[in-house]
Amino acid sequence: MKHPFVLEAVWNGGRNSTGTIEAGQLQTKISIPKEMGGPGIGTNPDEMLLGAAATCYLITLAAMMERSELSVEQLTLTSEATVDVTNNIFTYETITHRPVVTLKQGSTDSDVEKAFHLSHKAESSCMISRAVAGNVQIKTEPSVLVDSM
């Protein structure tokens, strides 16, 4: 079964102009970020790729943990991307996911090991990670805790 997704975009002007995008529930302004010499209005492709990779990873990890019947108290994620700009050529180099998995009180050492394993496996199972494979290095640096209260 195929699932189509459609994005509509409007861009008014040259490089340092702004635009808008709409795709389902996503509706936002877009421009080049200030750090790269743009107006910094709304979001930009760099943030959107990071957002796609992070949300795909997080949802994949949550689903894998649920299927493995791990008792997760909380799941949080910080993801960071690095974009290199050399000779005015922009290269998306890395994405690093840093999930923090807090398991419920009473979780075993085996549960902790399984959570670490799944935290790494989710990256290679995520559709967005597979889409950028070979172009962007994706790393995972998980932390797994057991709730003490």
Phi, psi and omega in degrees: 000133179256144181239106180282143173234136183236133176240133176249132183230148173228131178230126184249094175116204183268202186307317186263023176271191178229167178208188177223154173226150174219129177209101182060238181280351180272117177219114184203164172277154179224151172191176175285139181294153179303322182299340181248020175087013180257185182283342177069034180258128181072209181259184183211169183302325181296312178294323182291321177294318177298317179298318178296314181295317182292313182291323177297314179299312183297316180293319178298315179298315180300317180295319180294321180291321177297313179298330179275001178059036173281142179270091183269125176277316181204147178226117178235163184212135166241128178236144183226139178242152174237126176243127178264135174238106178233128182052040179062022174252123184265124180232120176282109188268304188221154167230129177242121176263133177235080178283147170241113180256120175252114179274155181292154178307140180093357177295146185268170174300324177296321176297319180297314178299318180296320180296319176298313180302312181294327179299324177279319183294327182301326181298315182281347179268345183286134181301319182290319177301318179293326181292327182261359182306136181090346179245324181234128177283126179244127181240154177232128179233079186280155168236134178236125181239160173242126180300132183262359182247000000 
